[in-house]
Amino acid sequence: MNSTLANAPTATPRRICQRPGAGEWFNGRTNGLILSFTVLFCVLALESPTFLSGYTLFVLSRQVAFCVLIALAQAVCLVVGGMNLSVGAIGSMTTVVLGLCLDSVHLSPWLAVPAALAFGALSGWLNGALITRLKLDSFVITLSMMFIYMGLRSGVSGGQPYRVPESFTFAGQRAFLGIPWVFVLASGLLAAMAYLFRWTVFGRRLLATGGNADAARLSGIDTARMVVAANVLSGLFAALAAVLWASQLGSAAPETGDTWLIVSFAVAIIGGTGLSGGVISAFGLFMGAAIFMLIKHGLVELKANPYFANAFLGTLILLAVVVDRVREMYLERRLPAEKLAPPANP
């Protein structure tokens, strides 16, 4: 479900002002995602005899779930008009904290997991506090923190993975009625975020902060608090992805998160999250993750040169950004025209 922001009358509109409705499940953006997913799925099903096997679909659905969690960590920051370049680094350092708790301190997973998640939330809070208190751009702060966390994870772990107990792999490797538990958890979290942005005051304030921060402040919203809250959620989602990743691998590997930055932006942008803030789509994030993983799987099936894989994915991101910007320009031009149009006869 998409959520959009109604800007103040004194501000230059950047979105059509409307409250999300049921019809937004099927609009130009989501229809394009559904069509792209359908085409990719059919092509792979026809070209690969093993694509529709239970094992392949199990693995793909689990990878889609991780993409959703990683993209959520980026999307909640994009919603408030910022970004988080330290998503992967927080995931890496969270894995180290988890490994220390499980392997070195020998804590129970019931204690180690909350400690790891708390570290992620605390890291996000630190990012948000530095951004709002120092009045610096989120790019500068999160880039700096990315290097700090990466250095800490290498120094603390020495690059060696940590052992985890066999029972810890349940969520990452097991399934519920044939569906990976990771996919079930990610889907439930995505549904909760859709509800948050559509029906709660907190979610609407996050959208308002990203859509037009000045108008949001004038309406009484503490925008600094919203930025901090968004970064806390971002750190929490990154930490959750790291914990589940370790559960899937059966070890806490410090290099976890090294490739998450491009994934977080790619899935969020393909899924329709607005780069200028104020727009997020839970359904779009899910479809973006599915499309992203189908493309990666398709490149493997086609035996494409792996050296060109990132170039292809980068082109896909650029195309999504261009399409999003063209749509914004079209809406900005149409909105004044609608205001000037004479009212319809009763």
C-alpha positions in Angstrom: 0.0 0.0 0.0 1.3 3.4 -0.9 1.3 6.3 1.5 1.5 9.9 0.3 1.8 13.3 2.0 -0.5 16.3 1.8 1.9 19.3 1.8 1.0 22.6 3.3 -0.6 25.2 1.0 2.3 27.5 1.4 4.8 24.9 0.2 5.6 23.8 -3.4 3.8 20.5 -3.8 5.9 17.5 -4.7 3.2 14.9 -4.5 -0.5 14.7 -5.3 -2.3 15.4 -2.1 -4.5 12.4 -1.1 -4.9 9.9 1.6 -4.0 6.4 0.6 -6.9 4.2 -0.5 -7.5 0.7 -1.7 -7.2 1.7 -5.3 -3.5 2.4 -4.8 -2.8 -1.3 -4.9 -3.4 -1.0 -8.6 -2.0 2.2 -10.0 0.7 3.0 -12.6 3.6 2.3 -10.3 2.3 -1.0 -8.8 1.0 -2.2 -12.2 4.5 -1.8 -13.6 6.0 -3.8 -10.8 3.5 -6.5 -11.2 4.0 -6.7 -14.9 7.8 -6.7 -14.6 7.6 -9.5 -12.0 5.2 -11.6 -14.1 7.4 -11.3 -17.2 10.5 -12.2 -15.3 8.9 -15.1 -13.5 7.4 -16.6 -16.8 10.7 -16.2 -18.7 12.7 -18.0 -15.9 10.0 -20.7 -15.6 10.2 -21.3 -19.4 14.0 -21.1 -19.7 15.0 -23.0 -16.5 13.7 -26.5 -15.9 14.6 -26.3 -12.2 13.1 -22.8 -11.5 9.7 -24.1 -10.3 11.2 -26.7 -8.1 10.4 -26.6 -4.4 14.0 -26.1 -3.4 14.6 -23.1 -5.8 11.4 -21.4 -4.7 12.3 -22.0 -1.1 15.8 -20.4 -1.5 14.4 -17.5 -3.6 11.7 -16.7 -1.1 14.2 -16.6 1.7 16.5 -14.3 -0.3 13.5 -12.0 -1.0 12.8 -11.9 2.7 16.3 -10.7 3.5 16.1 -8.1 0.7 12.8 -6.8 2.2 14.5 -6.4 5.6 17.5 -4.7 4.2 15.4 -2.4 2.0 13.2 -1.4 5.0 16.3 -0.3 6.8 17.0 2.1 4.0 13.4 3.1 3.1 12.5 4.4 6.6 15.4 6.9 6.3 14.4 7.9 2.8 10.9 8.5 3.9 12.0 11.4 6.2 14.2 12.8 3.5 17.5 11.3 4.5 19.5 8.1 3.8 21.6 5.6 5.8 24.8 4.5 4.2 25.7 2.6 7.3 23.0 -0.1 6.9 25.5 -2.8 5.9 28.0 -1.7 8.5 25.4 -1.8 11.3 24.5 -5.3 10.1 28.2 -6.3 10.2 28.8 -4.9 13.7 25.5 -6.4 14.9 26.8 -9.8 13.8 30.0 -9.3 15.8 28.0 -8.4 18.9 25.8 -11.4 18.4 28.9 -13.7 17.9 30.5 -12.3 21.1 27.4 -12.9 23.1 26.9 -16.5 21.8 30.5 -17.7 21.3 32.6 -15.7 23.8 30.2 -14.9 26.6 28.1 -18.1 26.0 24.8 -16.3 26.5 21.5 -18.0 25.6 20.1 -16.9 22.2 17.1 -15.5 24.2 19.6 -13.0 25.7 22.0 -12.6 22.8 19.4 -11.7 20.2 17.9 -8.8 22.2 21.4 -7.6 22.9 22.2 -7.6 19.2 18.9 -5.9 18.3 19.5 -3.3 21.0 22.9 -2.5 19.5 21.3 -1.9 16.1 18.7 0.4 17.6 21.4 2.3 19.5 23.5 2.6 16.4 20.5 4.1 14.6 19.8 6.5 17.5 23.4 7.7 17.4 23.1 8.4 13.6 19.9 10.3 14.1 21.2 12.2 17.1 24.3 13.3 15.2 22.2 14.3 12.2 19.7 16.4 14.2 22.0 17.9 16.8 24.9 18.8 14.5 22.5 19.9 11.7 24.6 17.9 9.2 23.5 16.0 6.1 22.7 12.3 6.7 25.1 11.4 3.9 28.1 12.8 5.8 27.1 11.3 9.1 26.2 7.8 7.9 29.2 7.6 5.6 31.5 8.4 8.6 29.7 5.9 10.8 29.9 3.3 8.1 33.7 3.4 8.2 33.7 3.5 12.0 31.6 0.4 12.3 33.5 -1.4 9.6 36.8 -0.7 11.4 35.4 -1.8 14.7 34.0 -5.1 13.3 37.4 -5.9 11.7 39.4 -4.9 14.8 37.1 -6.8 17.3 36.6 -10.0 15.3 39.9 -10.2 13.5 37.8 -11.3 10.4 37.0 -14.6 12.0 33.4 -16.0 12.1 31.8 -16.8 15.5 30.2 -20.1 16.2 26.5 -20.3 17.1 24.5 -23.1 18.7 22.5 -25.5 16.5 19.3 -24.3 18.0 19.9 -20.8 16.8 19.6 -21.8 13.1 15.9 -22.6 13.5 14.5 -19.2 12.2 17.0 -19.0 9.3 16.9 -22.6 8.0 13.5 -24.0 8.9 10.1 -23.6 7.3 6.5 -23.3 8.2 4.2 -25.3 5.9 7.0 -25.2 3.3 7.5 -21.4 3.7 10.8 -20.2 5.2 10.3 -18.7 8.7 12.4 -15.7 7.5 9.8 -15.1 4.8 7.0 -15.3 7.3 8.7 -12.9 9.7 9.6 -10.4 6.9 6.0 -10.5 5.5 4.6 -9.9 9.0 6.9 -7.0 9.6 6.1 -5.5 6.1 2.4 -5.7 6.9 3.0 -4.0 10.3 4.9 -1.1 8.5 2.1 -0.8 6.0 -0.3 -0.3 8.9 2.0 2.1 10.6 2.3 4.5 7.7 -1.3 4.3 6.7 -3.2 4.3 9.9 -1.0 5.7 12.8 -0.2 9.2 13.8 3.4 8.3 14.1 3.6 7.0 10.6 1.8 10.1 9.1 4.3 12.3 11.0 7.2 10.4 9.4 5.7 11.0 6.0 5.0 14.6 6.7 8.6 15.2 7.8 10.0 13.8 4.6 7.4 15.4 2.3 7.9 18.9 3.6 9.9 19.4 6.8 9.1 23.2 7.0 5.4 22.6 6.7 5.6 19.7 9.2 7.3 22.0 11.8 4.7 24.7 11.3 2.0 22.1 11.9 3.6 21.2 15.3 5.5 18.1 14.4 8.9 17.6 16.0 10.8 16.8 12.8 14.1 16.2 14.6 12.4 13.6 16.8 11.0 11.9 13.6 14.4 11.8 12.0 15.9 10.1 15.1 13.0 7.7 15.2 13.4 6.8 11.6 17.1 6.1 12.1 16.4 3.9 15.2 14.0 1.9 13.1 16.6 1.7 10.3 19.2 0.3 12.7 16.7 -2.1 14.2 15.8 -3.5 10.8 19.5 -3.8 9.8 20.2 -5.7 13.1 17.3 -8.0 12.6 18.5 -8.8 9.1 21.9 -9.6 10.5 20.6 -11.8 13.2 18.5 -13.8 10.7 21.4 -14.0 8.3 23.6 -15.5 11.0 20.8 -18.0 11.7 20.7 -19.0 8.1 24.5 -19.4 7.7 24.9 -21.2 11.0 27.7 -18.8 12.0 28.1 -15.1 12.8 30.4 -13.9 10.0 31.8 -10.4 10.3 31.6 -9.8 6.6 27.8 -9.8 6.8 26.5 -6.6 5.3 29.3 -5.9 2.9 26.9 -6.0 -0.1 23.8 -4.6 1.6 24.2 -1.0 0.6 23.5 -1.5 -3.1 20.7 -3.9 -2.2 19.0 -1.5 0.2 18.9 1.3 -2.3 18.1 -0.9 -5.3 15.1 -2.6 -3.7 13.8 0.6 -2.1 14.0 2.6 -5.3 12.6 -0.1 -7.5 9.8 -0.5 -5.0 8.8 3.1 -5.3 10.2 4.7 -2.2 10.6 8.4 -2.9 14.2 9.7 -2.9 13.0 13.1 -1.9 10.9 11.7 1.1 7.3 11.4 1.9 6.5 8.3 -0.1 6.8 4.6 0.7 5.0 1.5 -0.5 5.0 -1.8 1.5 3.7 -3.7 -1.5 6.3 -1.9 -3.7 9.1 -3.0 -1.4 8.0 -6.6 -1.6 7.7 -6.5 -5.4 11.0 -4.6 -5.7 12.7 -7.4 -3.6 11.1 -10.1 -5.7 12.2 -8.4 -9.0 15.7 -7.8 -7.7 16.2 -11.4 -6.8 14.6 -12.7 -10.0 17.1 -10.6 -12.0 20.0 -11.9 -10.0 18.8 -15.4 -10.4 18.2 -14.9 -14.1 21.8 -13.6 -14.6 23.0 -16.8 -13.0 20.7 -19.0 -15.1 21.9 -17.2 -18.3 25.5 -17.6 -17.2 26.1 -13.9 -17.7 29.5 -12.6 -17.1 29.6 -11.8 -13.3 31.8 -8.8 -13.9 28.9 -7.1 -15.7 26.3 -8.0 -13.1 26.7 -4.9 -11.0 26.7 -2.7 -14.1 23.3 -4.2 -15.0 21.9 -3.7 -11.5 23.2 -0.2 -11.5 21.5 0.5 -14.8 18.3 -0.9 -13.3 18.6 1.5 -10.3 19.2 4.5 -12.6 16.2 3.6 -14.7 14.0 3.4 -11.6 15.3 6.8 -10.4 14.7 8.4 -13.9 11.2 6.9 -14.1 10.4 8.1 -10.6 11.6 11.7 -11.3 9.7 11.9 -14.6 6.6 10.8 -12.7 7.2 13.5 -10.1 7.7 16.2 -12.8 4.4 15.1 -14.5 2.5 15.3 -11.2 4.0 18.7 -10.3 2.8 20.1 -13.7 -0.6 18.5 -13.5 -1.4 19.7 -9.9 -1.4 23.4 -10.8 -3.4 22.7 -13.9 -6.1 20.9 -11.8 -6.2 23.9 -9.3 -6.8 26.3 -12.2 -9.4 24.2 -13.9 -13.0 25.4 -13.4 -15.2 23.4 -11.0 -17.4 20.8 -12.6 -21.1 21.5 -12.9 -23.2 20.0 -10.1 
